[in-house]
Amino acid sequence: MAHDVIRMRLTAAERGPLLRYGYPFSESETALKACAASQDIEWVPIDRFNLEQLIGNLCCSINQTKPGPLQDDVFELCSRLETAERYGDG
């Protein structure tokens, strides 16, 4: 069964932490790395199952990160992904 795919518009500042703290599966990792050199906002396809896993992994990373700007950025990214998961639009 095919998973629904959500196309996320991600900035370079969001893609980096997503790769580092989201521990993406290979499919999502490949899509994120394909636009790693770009400083533009890029469309990145992520299926719902991978999106759920990314959200969970980001939550774990938030809890393991010291309070400060990095934790705030990862929390904001997690919130964006949760919104995309809920509404199917990224």
Secondary structure, 3 states (H helix, E strand, C coil): CCCCEEEEEECHHHHHHHHHHCCCCHHHHHHHHHCCCCCCCEEEEEEHHHHHHHHHHHHHHHHHCCCCHHHHHHHHHHHHHHHHHHHCCC
